[in-house]
Amino acid sequence: MQDLSLWTILSLWCNSLLGIGMNAAAALPLIIALTLLIGRRGQARFCAYGAARLAELAFGLSWLGLPVMLASLYGLLSGLRAAGRAMADISLVSPPLLAYSLPLLLWLMGIIGAGLLRRACTGAALPPRRHPEEDRYATDAVTGRLWLCGLTGLCFFSTYVLRHWPFIALPPGMDLSRVATAVFSNALHKYFMAFTPAGALALLFLLRARRGAAQAGFDEVQTALAARWCALWATAGYIPFCLDRWGIALGYLLRGTLPDWLLPQLYALIPFTAAVACWGTLLGMGKPLRRSWLMGLGVALLALGESLPSLLMLSAWFAQSAF
C-alpha cells in the first residue's frame, strides 16, 4: 500500500464508483428481456414502455465501462514500462494484454448492441390500449428485441470471463476444463451481483421517468409495480454474496477471532447489507415511489461499500505522509 501514490489511490476510487454503472449496464439487457417477456402475460403496453426506458439507461451506462477498462489497460502498460519492457515490444494480442484488450473489444461490441437495443425499443410502437385481460402481445412481436438483449448481454458477460482468464499460462496442477469451470463460475457469480446496481440505478432513473410515464397514460399503480420490479433485482443481486460473507465471518467468530484479511470485507459488507435492507423494504410497500429517500440511501450505501477499500488506502496514505 505504501508504494501506491495518492493519484493511484484516487484513480482506483474513481474506477470503483464508475464500476457501479458499468456493472449495471452489463445486467440491464437481461432485465429488459424479462420485462419484454412479462408483456406476453399482461401489461404489454407498460412493459414495452418500461423496456424502452431501461434500454436508454443501459446505453448511457455502458459508456462508463470504457474509462474503467482503459484505466486498467493503462495501469498494466505503466507497470510493464516500469519493469523495463519497451513499448515497441508490447502488442495488444500478446498474452499479458489479452485479458485487457479482448474484454475492451467485447465491451465496445456491447455498447453497439446496447445502442441498437435502445433504437429498437424506443422506435417500436407501443401496443394499443386494450382491456386488462387483453393487454398482451405475442412473443413474435418482440423477438428482434429479445435477440438484441441476448447478444448484448452475452458481449457484456464475456468480459467477466475474459478478465480472469489465464492467457499467460494455466495455473500449476490445473487442466483447461478445471480452469474454465472455475473462471466461468466466478464470472456467473460476479454477473449475478451486477443485478443489484442495475436495479438500484433503475430505481433512481424511474424517479425521473415517472413524469413521462404519467404523460404516456400510465397510472401510479403501474409505476409502483415498476418500482417493485427494479427493487427486486436490486435486492436479489447481493443477497447470496452477503449471506456467504456473513456466514464466513460467523464461522470464524465461533472459532475465536476474525482474520485480518476478512476485516476490510466486513467493513464493506455492513453498508452493502444496509443497502439491501433499503431495497427490500421497498418491495413490501404499496407506494414505493413515495419513499424516494430509501432509493437514494440504498445507492449511497452501495457507493460507500464500493469506496471503502479506497478510503482505507487513502487514510493509510495520509497517516504515512504525516509521519
C-alpha angles and dihedrals in degrees: 000000000000089000092060116097123222089251091054093050092048090049091052089050092051091048092052091054093045087048090066090064092040093055091045090055090052094056099038097080090062091047089050091051092051090047090054092047091053088061089070089070100040146310088059095160094049093044091053090048092047092048090054092052092047090049089055090051093047093052093049094048094045090072090065089071092068098066090043093053095039090051090052091049091048090050091054093047090049090051092050091048091049088052090058100260114147113236090225090063094053119090129185088232094053114112096251091055101039091084087061105031097047095050089047091053092047091047089054088052088050090054089053089049091048090051092051090047091052090049092048095047098044093041096051115096115246115249113262120265110271140164112286093252090054098040098112139096136213120259089244089067091065101029094111093051091047091054090051090050091052096047093045092047090048092053091050094044091050089062089060089055099044096046089066100035114119099233093165096057140324115267113264113274095015128106127209096265093053092047092048091049093049095046094045092048091050091048091052090050092050092044093052089052088055089071089074097063089039092057093039095053091042088058091054090046089051090060088060096040099047092085090057089047090054090050089051089057102261118137133221093264091060095046089049088055089051090051092052090047090055092043089053091060093041089055099040099051097066101031096090091045094049094046091049095049094044089049091053091048092049091050092054092045091054088053092051116268144018119253118240093244091059098052097075089050091052091050089058093040093064096063090040091055092045090051091052088051090054093052092041089055090056090056091065097047123100092211106026095166089069088065096059090146089069090056092051092044091052093053091045091052090047090052090047092052092050091046098049097087090053092044091053091050090047093052090048090050092053091046091053092045091053090059 
